[in-house]
C-alpha cells in the first residue's frame, strides 16, 4: 500500500501542517456549538456553522494522523546539518 501523497494534497493545501490536538480542538468546538444550537432552538445558521467546524476539524485530523503515521509535516524529524 502506498503512502498516498497525492490524495491529501488538497487537504494539506487547505489546512497546512496541523497537529492532532488542533483537529480534536476544532471537533470539540463543533460539538459544543451544536449543543448550544440545539438548546437555543431552530437556527439553521447554527447547524451550518457547526457543520463547517466539524468538516474543518475532520480535515485537520485526517492530515495530522496521516502526517504522524508517515513522519511528515509537523511530525517530520528535524533536519540534520542545517546550519544555515
mmCIF file of the N, C-alpha and C atoms, coordinates in Angstrom:
data_MODEL
# 
_entry.id   MODEL 
# 
loop_
_atom_site.group_PDB 
_atom_site.id 
_atom_site.type_symbol 
_atom_site.label_atom_id 
_atom_site.label_alt_id 
_atom_site.label_comp_id 
_atom_site.label_asym_id 
_atom_site.label_entity_id 
_atom_site.label_seq_id 
_atom_site.pdbx_PDB_ins_code 
_atom_site.Cartn_x 
_atom_site.Cartn_y 
_atom_site.Cartn_z 
_atom_site.occupancy 
_atom_site.B_iso_or_equiv 
_atom_site.pdbx_formal_charge 
_atom_site.auth_seq_id 
_atom_site.auth_comp_id 
_atom_site.auth_asym_id 
_atom_site.auth_atom_id 
_atom_site.pdbx_PDB_model_num 
ATOM 1   N N  . UNK A 1 1  ? 0.843   -1.172 0.000  1.00 0.00 ? 1  UNK A N  1 
ATOM 2   C CA . UNK A 1 1  ? 0.000   0.000  0.000  1.00 0.00 ? 1  UNK A CA 1 
ATOM 3   C C  . UNK A 1 1  ? 0.887   1.233  0.000  1.00 0.00 ? 1  UNK A C  1 
ATOM 4   N N  . UNK A 1 2  ? 0.630   2.178  -0.873 1.00 0.00 ? 2  UNK A N  1 
ATOM 5   C CA . UNK A 1 2  ? 1.443   3.384  -0.983 1.00 0.00 ? 2  UNK A CA 1 
ATOM 6   C C  . UNK A 1 2  ? 1.148   4.379  0.124  1.00 0.00 ? 2  UNK A C  1 
ATOM 7   N N  . UNK A 1 3  ? 1.960   5.413  0.129  1.00 0.00 ? 3  UNK A N  1 
ATOM 8   C CA . UNK A 1 3  ? 1.807   6.434  1.162  1.00 0.00 ? 3  UNK A CA 1 
ATOM 9   C C  . UNK A 1 3  ? 0.653   7.369  0.885  1.00 0.00 ? 3  UNK A C  1 
ATOM 10  N N  . UNK A 1 4  ? 0.190   7.439  -0.328 1.00 0.00 ? 4  UNK A N  1 
ATOM 11  C CA . UNK A 1 4  ? -0.948  8.283  -0.639 1.00 0.00 ? 4  UNK A CA 1 
ATOM 12  C C  . UNK A 1 4  ? -0.615  9.761  -0.542 1.00 0.00 ? 4  UNK A C  1 
ATOM 13  N N  . UNK A 1 5  ? 0.503   10.148 -1.113 1.00 0.00 ? 5  UNK A N  1 
ATOM 14  C CA . UNK A 1 5  ? 0.942   11.534 -1.004 1.00 0.00 ? 5  UNK A CA 1 
ATOM 15  C C  . UNK A 1 5  ? 0.098   12.505 -1.804 1.00 0.00 ? 5  UNK A C  1 
ATOM 16  N N  . UNK A 1 6  ? -0.427  12.066 -2.943 1.00 0.00 ? 6  UNK A N  1 
ATOM 17  C CA . UNK A 1 6  ? -1.168  12.996 -3.785 1.00 0.00 ? 6  UNK A CA 1 
ATOM 18  C C  . UNK A 1 6  ? -2.621  13.147 -3.370 1.00 0.00 ? 6  UNK A C  1 
ATOM 19  N N  . UNK A 1 7  ? -3.194  12.142 -2.684 1.00 0.00 ? 7  UNK A N  1 
ATOM 20  C CA . UNK A 1 7  ? -4.604  12.246 -2.334 1.00 0.00 ? 7  UNK A CA 1 
ATOM 21  C C  . UNK A 1 7  ? -4.846  13.236 -1.200 1.00 0.00 ? 7  UNK A C  1 
ATOM 22  N N  . UNK A 1 8  ? -3.839  13.556 -0.414 1.00 0.00 ? 8  UNK A N  1 
ATOM 23  C CA . UNK A 1 8  ? -4.017  14.534 0.657  1.00 0.00 ? 8  UNK A CA 1 
ATOM 24  C C  . UNK A 1 8  ? -3.494  15.910 0.275  1.00 0.00 ? 8  UNK A C  1 
ATOM 25  N N  . UNK A 1 9  ? -3.138  16.096 -0.986 1.00 0.00 ? 9  UNK A N  1 
ATOM 26  C CA . UNK A 1 9  ? -2.574  17.371 -1.422 1.00 0.00 ? 9  UNK A CA 1 
ATOM 27  C C  . UNK A 1 9  ? -3.558  18.516 -1.210 1.00 0.00 ? 9  UNK A C  1 
ATOM 28  N N  . UNK A 1 10 ? -4.803  18.311 -1.554 1.00 0.00 ? 10 UNK A N  1 
ATOM 29  C CA . UNK A 1 10 ? -5.792  19.381 -1.409 1.00 0.00 ? 10 UNK A CA 1 
ATOM 30  C C  . UNK A 1 10 ? -6.137  19.624 0.049  1.00 0.00 ? 10 UNK A C  1 
ATOM 31  N N  . UNK A 1 11 ? -6.174  18.578 0.846  1.00 0.00 ? 11 UNK A N  1 
ATOM 32  C CA . UNK A 1 11 ? -6.405  18.770 2.283  1.00 0.00 ? 11 UNK A CA 1 
ATOM 33  C C  . UNK A 1 11 ? -5.245  19.532 2.913  1.00 0.00 ? 11 UNK A C  1 
ATOM 34  N N  . UNK A 1 12 ? -4.022  19.181 2.533  1.00 0.00 ? 12 UNK A N  1 
ATOM 35  C CA . UNK A 1 12 ? -2.853  19.868 3.077  1.00 0.00 ? 12 UNK A CA 1 
ATOM 36  C C  . UNK A 1 12 ? -2.839  21.334 2.643  1.00 0.00 ? 12 UNK A C  1 
ATOM 37  N N  . UNK A 1 13 ? -3.260  21.590 1.428  1.00 0.00 ? 13 UNK A N  1 
ATOM 38  C CA . UNK A 1 13 ? -3.344  22.961 0.953  1.00 0.00 ? 13 UNK A CA 1 
ATOM 39  C C  . UNK A 1 13 ? -4.363  23.757 1.766  1.00 0.00 ? 13 UNK A C  1 
ATOM 40  N N  . UNK A 1 14 ? -5.442  23.109 2.170  1.00 0.00 ? 14 UNK A N  1 
ATOM 41  C CA . UNK A 1 14 ? -6.497  23.788 2.921  1.00 0.00 ? 14 UNK A CA 1 
ATOM 42  C C  . UNK A 1 14 ? -6.142  23.986 4.391  1.00 0.00 ? 14 UNK A C  1 
ATOM 43  N N  . UNK A 1 15 ? -5.488  23.012 5.018  1.00 0.00 ? 15 UNK A N  1 
ATOM 44  C CA . UNK A 1 15 ? -5.278  23.084 6.474  1.00 0.00 ? 15 UNK A CA 1 
ATOM 45  C C  . UNK A 1 15 ? -3.820  23.216 6.886  1.00 0.00 ? 15 UNK A C  1 
ATOM 46  N N  . UNK A 1 16 ? -2.891  23.114 5.965  1.00 0.00 ? 16 UNK A N  1 
ATOM 47  C CA . UNK A 1 16 ? -1.479  23.283 6.321  1.00 0.00 ? 16 UNK A CA 1 
ATOM 48  C C  . UNK A 1 16 ? -0.889  22.040 6.951  1.00 0.00 ? 16 UNK A C  1 
ATOM 49  N N  . UNK A 1 17 ? -0.117  22.233 8.036  1.00 0.00 ? 17 UNK A N  1 
ATOM 50  C CA . UNK A 1 17 ? 0.529   21.120 8.740  1.00 0.00 ? 17 UNK A CA 1 
ATOM 51  C C  . UNK A 1 17 ? 0.028   21.079 10.186 1.00 0.00 ? 17 UNK A C  1 
ATOM 52  N N  . UNK A 1 18 ? -1.203  20.648 10.393 1.00 0.00 ? 18 UNK A N  1 
ATOM 53  C CA . UNK A 1 18 ? -1.770  20.685 11.745 1.00 0.00 ? 18 UNK A CA 1 
ATOM 54  C C  . UNK A 1 18 ? -1.251  19.550 12.617 1.00 0.00 ? 18 UNK A C  1 
ATOM 55  N N  . UNK A 1 19 ? -1.437  19.700 13.890 1.00 0.00 ? 19 UNK A N  1 
ATOM 56  C CA . UNK A 1 19 ? -1.189  18.624 14.847 1.00 0.00 ? 19 UNK A CA 1 
ATOM 57  C C  . UNK A 1 19 ? -2.516  17.965 15.182 1.00 0.00 ? 19 UNK A C  1 
ATOM 58  N N  . UNK A 1 20 ? -2.464  16.791 15.778 1.00 0.00 ? 20 UNK A N  1 
ATOM 59  C CA . UNK A 1 20 ? -3.675  16.059 16.121 1.00 0.00 ? 20 UNK A CA 1 
ATOM 60  C C  . UNK A 1 20 ? -4.532  16.880 17.077 1.00 0.00 ? 20 UNK A C  1 
ATOM 61  N N  . UNK A 1 21 ? -3.903  17.557 18.029 1.00 0.00 ? 21 UNK A N  1 
ATOM 62  C CA . UNK A 1 21 ? -4.675  18.337 19.010 1.00 0.00 ? 21 UNK A CA 1 
ATOM 63  C C  . UNK A 1 21 ? -5.452  19.476 18.357 1.00 0.00 ? 21 UNK A C  1 
ATOM 64  N N  . UNK A 1 22 ? -4.985  19.987 17.233 1.00 0.00 ? 22 UNK A N  1 
ATOM 65  C CA . UNK A 1 22 ? -5.725  21.037 16.527 1.00 0.00 ? 22 UNK A CA 1 
ATOM 66  C C  . UNK A 1 22 ? -7.023  20.492 15.946 1.00 0.00 ? 22 UNK A C  1 
ATOM 67  N N  . UNK A 1 23 ? -6.962  19.343 15.332 1.00 0.00 ? 23 UNK A N  1 
ATOM 68  C CA . UNK A 1 23 ? -8.170  18.727 14.785 1.00 0.00 ? 23 UNK A CA 1 
ATOM 69  C C  . UNK A 1 23 ? -9.170  18.366 15.860 1.00 0.00 ? 23 UNK A C  1 
ATOM 70  N N  . UNK A 1 24 ? -8.672  17.851 16.983 1.00 0.00 ? 24 UNK A N  1 
ATOM 71  C CA . UNK A 1 24 ? -9.554  17.491 18.088 1.00 0.00 ? 24 UNK A CA 1 
ATOM 72  C C  . UNK A 1 24 ? -10.204 18.744 18.676 1.00 0.00 ? 24 UNK A C  1 
ATOM 73  N N  . UNK A 1 25 ? -9.445  19.821 18.774 1.00 0.00 ? 25 UNK A N  1 
ATOM 74  C CA . UNK A 1 25 ? -9.999  21.070 19.317 1.00 0.00 ? 25 UNK A CA 1 
ATOM 75  C C  . UNK A 1 25 ? -11.111 21.608 18.417 1.00 0.00 ? 25 UNK A C  1 
ATOM 76  N N  . UNK A 1 26 ? -10.921 21.581 17.100 1.00 0.00 ? 26 UNK A N  1 
ATOM 77  C CA . UNK A 1 26 ? -11.959 22.054 16.182 1.00 0.00 ? 26 UNK A CA 1 
ATOM 78  C C  . UNK A 1 26 ? -13.207 21.179 16.264 1.00 0.00 ? 26 UNK A C  1 
ATOM 79  N N  . UNK A 1 27 ? -13.023 19.873 16.424 1.00 0.00 ? 27 UNK A N  1 
ATOM 80  C CA . UNK A 1 27 ? -14.179 18.992 16.566 1.00 0.00 ? 27 UNK A CA 1 
ATOM 81  C C  . UNK A 1 27 ? -14.905 19.237 17.885 1.00 0.00 ? 27 UNK A C  1 
ATOM 82  N N  . UNK A 1 28 ? -14.163 19.552 18.948 1.00 0.00 ? 28 UNK A N  1 
ATOM 83  C CA . UNK A 1 28 ? -14.798 19.869 20.229 1.00 0.00 ? 28 UNK A CA 1 
ATOM 84  C C  . UNK A 1 28 ? -15.594 21.173 20.137 1.00 0.00 ? 28 UNK A C  1 
ATOM 85  N N  . UNK A 1 29 ? -15.047 22.163 19.437 1.00 0.00 ? 29 UNK A N  1 
ATOM 86  C CA . UNK A 1 29 ? -15.778 23.414 19.231 1.00 0.00 ? 29 UNK A CA 1 
ATOM 87  C C  . UNK A 1 29 ? -17.057 23.151 18.441 1.00 0.00 ? 29 UNK A C  1 
ATOM 88  N N  . UNK A 1 30 ? -16.976 22.313 17.423 1.00 0.00 ? 30 UNK A N  1 
ATOM 89  C CA . UNK A 1 30 ? -18.157 21.986 16.618 1.00 0.00 ? 30 UNK A CA 1 
ATOM 90  C C  . UNK A 1 30 ? -19.218 21.298 17.466 1.00 0.00 ? 30 UNK A C  1 
ATOM 91  N N  . UNK A 1 31 ? -18.789 20.374 18.327 1.00 0.00 ? 31 UNK A N  1 
ATOM 92  C CA . UNK A 1 31 ? -19.746 19.675 19.189 1.00 0.00 ? 31 UNK A CA 1 
ATOM 93  C C  . UNK A 1 31 ? -20.396 20.640 20.187 1.00 0.00 ? 31 UNK A C  1 
ATOM 94  N N  . UNK A 1 32 ? -19.596 21.524 20.770 1.00 0.00 ? 32 UNK A N  1 
ATOM 95  C CA . UNK A 1 32 ? -20.149 22.495 21.715 1.00 0.00 ? 32 UNK A CA 1 
ATOM 96  C C  . UNK A 1 32 ? -21.118 23.446 21.006 1.00 0.00 ? 32 UNK A C  1 
ATOM 97  N N  . UNK A 1 33 ? -20.760 23.880 19.804 1.00 0.00 ? 33 UNK A N  1 
ATOM 98  C CA . UNK A 1 33 ? -21.635 24.776 19.046 1.00 0.00 ? 33 UNK A CA 1 
ATOM 99  C C  . UNK A 1 33 ? -22.946 24.072 18.687 1.00 0.00 ? 33 UNK A C  1 
ATOM 100 N N  . UNK A 1 34 ? -22.860 22.791 18.366 1.00 0.00 ? 34 UNK A N  1 
ATOM 101 C CA . UNK A 1 34 ? -24.061 22.031 18.038 1.00 0.00 ? 34 UNK A CA 1 
ATOM 102 C C  . UNK A 1 34 ? -24.975 21.903 19.259 1.00 0.00 ? 34 UNK A C  1 
ATOM 103 N N  . UNK A 1 35 ? -24.392 21.674 20.422 1.00 0.00 ? 35 UNK A N  1 
ATOM 104 C CA . UNK A 1 35 ? -25.185 21.586 21.651 1.00 0.00 ? 35 UNK A CA 1 
ATOM 105 C C  . UNK A 1 35 ? -25.883 22.913 21.936 1.00 0.00 ? 35 UNK A C  1 
ATOM 106 N N  . UNK A 1 36 ? -25.169 24.005 21.786 1.00 0.00 ? 36 UNK A N  1 
ATOM 107 C CA . UNK A 1 36 ? -25.756 25.332 22.019 1.00 0.00 ? 36 UNK A CA 1 
ATOM 108 C C  . UNK A 1 36 ? -26.856 25.607 21.001 1.00 0.00 ? 36 UNK A C  1 
ATOM 109 N N  . UNK A 1 37 ? -26.642 25.231 19.755 1.00 0.00 ? 37 UNK A N  1 
ATOM 110 C CA . UNK A 1 37 ? -27.640 25.461 18.704 1.00 0.00 ? 37 UNK A CA 1 
ATOM 111 C C  . UNK A 1 37 ? -28.903 24.645 18.971 1.00 0.00 ? 37 UNK A C  1 
ATOM 112 N N  . UNK A 1 38 ? -28.733 23.410 19.390 1.00 0.00 ? 38 UNK A N  1 
ATOM 113 C CA . UNK A 1 38 ? -29.896 22.567 19.693 1.00 0.00 ? 38 UNK A CA 1 
ATOM 114 C C  . UNK A 1 38 ? -30.654 23.125 20.888 1.00 0.00 ? 38 UNK A C  1 
ATOM 115 N N  . UNK A 1 39 ? -29.933 23.579 21.905 1.00 0.00 ? 39 UNK A N  1 
ATOM 116 C CA . UNK A 1 39 ? -30.576 24.117 23.102 1.00 0.00 ? 39 UNK A CA 1 
ATOM 117 C C  . UNK A 1 39 ? -31.273 25.451 22.820 1.00 0.00 ? 39 UNK A C  1 
ATOM 118 N N  . UNK A 1 40 ? -30.754 26.214 21.882 1.00 0.00 ? 40 UNK A N  1 
ATOM 119 C CA . UNK A 1 40 ? -31.299 27.538 21.576 1.00 0.00 ? 40 UNK A CA 1 
ATOM 120 C C  . UNK A 1 40 ? -32.591 27.455 20.777 1.00 0.00 ? 40 UNK A C  1 
ATOM 121 N N  . UNK A 1 41 ? -32.730 26.483 19.955 1.00 0.00 ? 41 UNK A N  1 
ATOM 122 C CA . UNK A 1 41 ? -33.934 26.378 19.140 1.00 0.00 ? 41 UNK A CA 1 
ATOM 123 C C  . UNK A 1 41 ? -33.601 26.064 17.700 1.00 0.00 ? 41 UNK A C  1 
ATOM 124 N N  . UNK A 1 42 ? -34.442 26.525 16.824 1.00 0.00 ? 42 UNK A N  1 
ATOM 125 C CA . UNK A 1 42 ? -34.272 26.215 15.404 1.00 0.00 ? 42 UNK A CA 1 
ATOM 126 C C  . UNK A 1 42 ? -33.577 27.370 14.697 1.00 0.00 ? 42 UNK A C  1 
ATOM 127 N N  . UNK A 1 43 ? -32.279 27.301 14.621 1.00 0.00 ? 43 UNK A N  1 
ATOM 128 C CA . UNK A 1 43 ? -31.491 28.290 13.914 1.00 0.00 ? 43 UNK A CA 1 
ATOM 129 C C  . UNK A 1 43 ? -30.661 27.560 12.863 1.00 0.00 ? 43 UNK A C  1 
ATOM 130 N N  . UNK A 1 44 ? -31.037 27.645 11.602 1.00 0.00 ? 44 UNK A N  1 
ATOM 131 C CA . UNK A 1 44 ? -30.301 26.888 10.581 1.00 0.00 ? 44 UNK A CA 1 
ATOM 132 C C  . UNK A 1 44 ? -28.847 27.343 10.427 1.00 0.00 ? 44 UNK A C  1 
ATOM 133 N N  . UNK A 1 45 ? -28.558 28.602 10.733 1.00 0.00 ? 45 UNK A N  1 
ATOM 134 C CA . UNK A 1 45 ? -27.171 29.071 10.633 1.00 0.00 ? 45 UNK A CA 1 
ATOM 135 C C  . UNK A 1 45 ? -26.284 28.391 11.668 1.00 0.00 ? 45 UNK A C  1 
ATOM 136 N N  . UNK A 1 46 ? -26.803 28.101 12.821 1.00 0.00 ? 46 UNK A N  1 
ATOM 137 C CA . UNK A 1 46 ? -26.028 27.402 13.846 1.00 0.00 ? 46 UNK A CA 1 
ATOM 138 C C  . UNK A 1 46 ? -25.612 26.014 13.406 1.00 0.00 ? 46 UNK A C  1 
ATOM 139 N N  . UNK A 1 47 ? -26.535 25.316 12.746 1.00 0.00 ? 47 UNK A N  1 
ATOM 140 C CA . UNK A 1 47 ? -26.214 23.984 12.226 1.00 0.00 ? 47 UNK A CA 1 
ATOM 141 C C  . UNK A 1 47 ? -25.175 24.073 11.107 1.00 0.00 ? 47 UNK A C  1 
ATOM 142 N N  . UNK A 1 48 ? -25.285 25.093 10.294 1.00 0.00 ? 48 UNK A N  1 
ATOM 143 C CA . UNK A 1 48 ? -24.316 25.280 9.210  1.00 0.00 ? 48 UNK A CA 1 
ATOM 144 C C  . UNK A 1 48 ? -22.913 25.545 9.761  1.00 0.00 ? 48 UNK A C  1 
ATOM 145 N N  . UNK A 1 49 ? -22.818 26.428 10.754 1.00 0.00 ? 49 UNK A N  1 
ATOM 146 C CA . UNK A 1 49 ? -21.517 26.734 11.362 1.00 0.00 ? 49 UNK A CA 1 
ATOM 147 C C  . UNK A 1 49 ? -20.939 25.499 12.051 1.00 0.00 ? 49 UNK A C  1 
ATOM 148 N N  . UNK A 1 50 ? -21.767 24.751 12.773 1.00 0.00 ? 50 UNK A N  1 
ATOM 149 C CA . UNK A 1 50 ? -21.287 23.525 13.430 1.00 0.00 ? 50 UNK A CA 1 
ATOM 150 C C  . UNK A 1 50 ? -20.795 22.524 12.391 1.00 0.00 ? 50 UNK A C  1 
ATOM 151 N N  . UNK A 1 51 ? -21.504 22.418 11.278 1.00 0.00 ? 51 UNK A N  1 
ATOM 152 C CA . UNK A 1 51 ? -21.077 21.507 10.216 1.00 0.00 ? 51 UNK A CA 1 
ATOM 153 C C  . UNK A 1 51 ? -19.760 21.926 9.587  1.00 0.00 ? 51 UNK A C  1 
ATOM 154 N N  . UNK A 1 52 ? -19.594 23.228 9.376  1.00 0.00 ? 52 UNK A N  1 
ATOM 155 C CA . UNK A 1 52 ? -18.332 23.716 8.807  1.00 0.00 ? 52 UNK A CA 1 
ATOM 156 C C  . UNK A 1 52 ? -17.162 23.484 9.761  1.00 0.00 ? 52 UNK A C  1 
ATOM 157 N N  . UNK A 1 53 ? -17.385 23.741 11.053 1.00 0.00 ? 53 UNK A N  1 
ATOM 158 C CA . UNK A 1 53 ? -16.324 23.471 12.023 1.00 0.00 ? 53 UNK A CA 1 
ATOM 159 C C  . UNK A 1 53 ? -15.994 21.983 12.089 1.00 0.00 ? 53 UNK A C  1 
ATOM 160 N N  . UNK A 1 54 ? -17.014 21.139 12.031 1.00 0.00 ? 54 UNK A N  1 
ATOM 161 C CA . UNK A 1 54 ? -16.776 19.692 12.054 1.00 0.00 ? 54 UNK A CA 1 
ATOM 162 C C  . UNK A 1 54 ? -16.022 19.246 10.799 1.00 0.00 ? 54 UNK A C  1 
ATOM 163 N N  . UNK A 1 55 ? -16.383 19.809 9.659  1.00 0.00 ? 55 UNK A N  1 
ATOM 164 C CA . UNK A 1 55 ? -15.692 19.466 8.416  1.00 0.00 ? 55 UNK A CA 1 
ATOM 165 C C  . UNK A 1 55 ? -14.228 19.898 8.464  1.00 0.00 ? 55 UNK A C  1 
ATOM 166 N N  . UNK A 1 56 ? -13.972 21.104 8.965  1.00 0.00 ? 56 UNK A N  1 
ATOM 167 C CA . UNK A 1 56 ? -12.594 21.589 9.090  1.00 0.00 ? 56 UNK A CA 1 
ATOM 168 C C  . UNK A 1 56 ? -11.805 20.738 10.082 1.00 0.00 ? 56 UNK A C  1 
ATOM 169 N N  . UNK A 1 57 ? -12.416 20.415 11.218 1.00 0.00 ? 57 UNK A N  1 
ATOM 170 C CA . UNK A 1 57 ? -11.743 19.577 12.208 1.00 0.00 ? 57 UNK A CA 1 
ATOM 171 C C  . UNK A 1 57 ? -11.429 18.192 11.684 1.00 0.00 ? 57 UNK A C  1 
ATOM 172 N N  . UNK A 1 58 ? -12.345 17.625 10.914 1.00 0.00 ? 58 UNK A N  1 
ATOM 173 C CA . UNK A 1 58 ? -12.115 16.306 10.333 1.00 0.00 ? 58 UNK A CA 1 
ATOM 174 C C  . UNK A 1 58 ? -10.976 16.348 9.322  1.00 0.00 ? 58 UNK A C  1 
ATOM 175 N N  . UNK A 1 59 ? -10.937 17.394 8.509  1.00 0.00 ? 59 UNK A N  1 
ATOM 176 C CA . UNK A 1 59 ? -9.846  17.533 7.539  1.00 0.00 ? 59 UNK A CA 1 
ATOM 177 C C  . UNK A 1 59 ? -8.510  17.696 8.252  1.00 0.00 ? 59 UNK A C  1 
ATOM 178 N N  . UNK A 1 60 ? -8.468  18.524 9.298  1.00 0.00 ? 60 UNK A N  1 
ATOM 179 C CA . UNK A 1 60 ? -7.220  18.715 10.045 1.00 0.00 ? 60 UNK A CA 1 
ATOM 180 C C  . UNK A 1 60 ? -6.775  17.421 10.710 1.00 0.00 ? 60 UNK A C  1 
ATOM 181 N N  . UNK A 1 61 ? -7.715  16.700 11.289 1.00 0.00 ? 61 UNK A N  1 
ATOM 182 C CA . UNK A 1 61 ? -7.380  15.451 11.967 1.00 0.00 ? 61 UNK A CA 1 
ATOM 183 C C  . UNK A 1 61 ? -6.904  14.401 10.968 1.00 0.00 ? 61 UNK A C  1 
ATOM 184 N N  . UNK A 1 62 ? -7.509  14.355 9.800  1.00 0.00 ? 62 UNK A N  1 
ATOM 185 C CA . UNK A 1 62 ? -7.088  13.405 8.766  1.00 0.00 ? 62 UNK A CA 1 
ATOM 186 C C  . UNK A 1 62 ? -5.648  13.664 8.335  1.00 0.00 ? 62 UNK A C  1 
ATOM 187 N N  . UNK A 1 63 ? -5.326  14.922 8.059  1.00 0.00 ? 63 UNK A N  1 
ATOM 188 C CA . UNK A 1 63 ? -3.965  15.265 7.644  1.00 0.00 ? 63 UNK A CA 1 
ATOM 189 C C  . UNK A 1 63 ? -2.978  15.013 8.774  1.00 0.00 ? 63 UNK A C  1 
ATOM 190 N N  . UNK A 1 64 ? -3.343  15.368 10.005 1.00 0.00 ? 64 UNK A N  1 
ATOM 191 C CA . UNK A 1 64 ? -2.428  15.195 11.134 1.00 0.00 ? 64 UNK A CA 1 
ATOM 192 C C  . UNK A 1 64 ? -2.136  13.723 11.409 1.00 0.00 ? 64 UNK A C  1 
ATOM 193 N N  . UNK A 1 65 ? -3.154  12.883 11.349 1.00 0.00 ? 65 UNK A N  1 
ATOM 194 C CA . UNK A 1 65 ? -2.937  11.451 11.590 1.00 0.00 ? 65 UNK A CA 1 
ATOM 195 C C  . UNK A 1 65 ? -2.093  10.848 10.472 1.00 0.00 ? 65 UNK A C  1 
ATOM 196 N N  . UNK A 1 66 ? -2.327  11.270 9.242  1.00 0.00 ? 66 UNK A N  1 
ATOM 197 C CA . UNK A 1 66 ? -1.520  10.785 8.118  1.00 0.00 ? 66 UNK A CA 1 
ATOM 198 C C  . UNK A 1 66 ? -0.066  11.243 8.264  1.00 0.00 ? 66 UNK A C  1 
ATOM 199 N N  . UNK A 1 67 ? 0.131   12.497 8.691  1.00 0.00 ? 67 UNK A N  1 
ATOM 200 C CA . UNK A 1 67 ? 1.488   13.001 8.922  1.00 0.00 ? 67 UNK A CA 1 
ATOM 201 C C  . UNK A 1 67 ? 2.173   12.237 10.044 1.00 0.00 ? 67 UNK A C  1 
ATOM 202 N N  . UNK A 1 68 ? 1.439   11.969 11.112 1.00 0.00 ? 68 UNK A N  1 
ATOM 203 C CA . UNK A 1 68 ? 2.000   11.226 12.241 1.00 0.00 ? 68 UNK A CA 1 
ATOM 204 C C  . UNK A 1 68 ? 2.401   9.818  11.815 1.00 0.00 ? 68 UNK A C  1 
ATOM 205 N N  . UNK A 1 69 ? 1.583   9.201  10.989 1.00 0.00 ? 69 UNK A N  1 
ATOM 206 C CA . UNK A 1 69 ? 1.858   7.837  10.547 1.00 0.00 ? 69 UNK A CA 1 
ATOM 207 C C  . UNK A 1 69 ? 3.102   7.757  9.661  1.00 0.00 ? 69 UNK A C  1 
ATOM 208 N N  . UNK A 1 70 ? 3.271   8.730  8.770  1.00 0.00 ? 70 UNK A N  1 
ATOM 209 C CA . UNK A 1 70 ? 4.373   8.680  7.812  1.00 0.00 ? 70 UNK A CA 1 
ATOM 210 C C  . UNK A 1 70 ? 5.528   9.612  8.151  1.00 0.00 ? 70 UNK A C  1 
ATOM 211 N N  . UNK A 1 71 ? 5.468   10.303 9.269  1.00 0.00 ? 71 UNK A N  1 
ATOM 212 C CA . UNK A 1 71 ? 6.570   11.164 9.683  1.00 0.00 ? 71 UNK A CA 1 
ATOM 213 C C  . UNK A 1 71 ? 6.759   12.374 8.789  1.00 0.00 ? 71 UNK A C  1 
ATOM 214 N N  . UNK A 1 72 ? 5.671   13.009 8.408  1.00 0.00 ? 72 UNK A N  1 
ATOM 215 C CA . UNK A 1 72 ? 5.739   14.187 7.551  1.00 0.00 ? 72 UNK A CA 1 
ATOM 216 C C  . UNK A 1 72 ? 5.117   15.379 8.262  1.00 0.00 ? 72 UNK A C  1 
ATOM 217 N N  . UNK A 1 73 ? 5.204   16.542 7.620  1.00 0.00 ? 73 UNK A N  1 
ATOM 218 C CA . UNK A 1 73 ? 4.536   17.749 8.141  1.00 0.00 ? 73 UNK A CA 1 
ATOM 219 C C  . UNK A 1 73 ? 5.058   18.152 9.499  1.00 0.00 ? 73 UNK A C  1 
ATOM 220 N N  . UNK A 1 74 ? 4.163   18.376 10.426 1.00 0.00 ? 74 UNK A N  1 
ATOM 221 C CA . UNK A 1 74 ? 4.541   18.790 11.778 1.00 0.00 ? 74 UNK A CA 1 
ATOM 222 C C  . UNK A 1 74 ? 5.273   17.684 12.530 1.00 0.00 ? 74 UNK A C  1 
ATOM 223 N N  . UNK A 1 75 ? 5.117   16.445 12.092 1.00 0.00 ? 75 UNK A N  1 
ATOM 224 C CA . UNK A 1 75 ? 5.743   15.316 12.770 1.00 0.00 ? 75 UNK A CA 1 
ATOM 225 C C  . UNK A 1 75 ? 7.003   14.825 12.061 1.00 0.00 ? 75 UNK A C  1 
ATOM 226 N N  . UNK A 1 76 ? 7.528   15.603 11.133 1.00 0.00 ? 76 UNK A N  1 
ATOM 227 C CA . UNK A 1 76 ? 8.759   15.234 10.439 1.00 0.00 ? 76 UNK A CA 1 
ATOM 228 C C  . UNK A 1 76 ? 9.943   15.387 11.385 1.00 0.00 ? 76 UNK A C  1 
ATOM 229 N N  . UNK A 1 77 ? 10.926  14.521 11.261 1.00 0.00 ? 77 UNK A N  1 
ATOM 230 C CA . UNK A 1 77 ? 12.109  14.667 12.096 1.00 0.00 ? 77 UNK A CA 1 
ATOM 231 C C  . UNK A 1 77 ? 12.854  15.964 11.737 1.00 0.00 ? 77 UNK A C  1 
ATOM 232 N N  . UNK A 1 78 ? 13.558  16.546 12.696 1.00 0.00 ? 78 UNK A N  1 
ATOM 233 C CA . UNK A 1 78 ? 14.268  17.786 12.393 1.00 0.00 ? 78 UNK A CA 1 
ATOM 234 C C  . UNK A 1 78 ? 15.379  17.558 11.371 1.00 0.00 ? 78 UNK A C  1 
ATOM 235 N N  . UNK A 1 79 ? 15.623  18.584 10.574 1.00 0.00 ? 79 UNK A N  1 
ATOM 236 C CA . UNK A 1 79 ? 16.663  18.496 9.553  1.00 0.00 ? 79 UNK A CA 1 
ATOM 237 C C  . UNK A 1 79 ? 18.040  18.467 10.238 1.00 0.00 ? 79 UNK A C  1 
ATOM 238 N N  . UNK A 1 80 ? 18.868  17.528 9.818  1.00 0.00 ? 80 UNK A N  1 
ATOM 239 C CA . UNK A 1 80 ? 20.197  17.387 10.411 1.00 0.00 ? 80 UNK A CA 1 
ATOM 240 C C  . UNK A 1 80 ? 21.200  18.116 9.533  1.00 0.00 ? 80 UNK A C  1 
ATOM 241 N N  . UNK A 1 81 ? 22.075  18.901 10.151 1.00 0.00 ? 81 UNK A N  1 
ATOM 242 C CA . UNK A 1 81 ? 23.121  19.582 9.434  1.00 0.00 ? 81 UNK A CA 1 
ATOM 243 C C  . UNK A 1 81 ? 22.668  20.844 8.729  1.00 0.00 ? 81 UNK A C  1 
ATOM 244 N N  . UNK A 1 82 ? 21.539  21.376 9.125  1.00 0.00 ? 82 UNK A N  1 
ATOM 245 C CA . UNK A 1 82 ? 21.021  22.596 8.503  1.00 0.00 ? 82 UNK A CA 1 
ATOM 246 C C  . UNK A 1 82 ? 21.444  23.788 9.364  1.00 0.00 ? 82 UNK A C  1 
ATOM 247 N N  . UNK A 1 83 ? 22.690  24.247 9.167  1.00 0.00 ? 83 UNK A N  1 
ATOM 248 C CA . UNK A 1 83 ? 23.220  25.355 9.974  1.00 0.00 ? 83 UNK A CA 1 
ATOM 249 C C  . UNK A 1 83 ? 22.860  26.695 9.368  1.00 0.00 ? 83 UNK A C  1 
ATOM 250 N N  . UNK A 1 84 ? 22.454  26.721 8.144  1.00 0.00 ? 84 UNK A N  1 
ATOM 251 C CA . UNK A 1 84 ? 22.011  27.965 7.513  1.00 0.00 ? 84 UNK A CA 1 
ATOM 252 C C  . UNK A 1 84 ? 23.058  28.631 6.797  1.00 0.00 ? 84 UNK A C  1 
# 
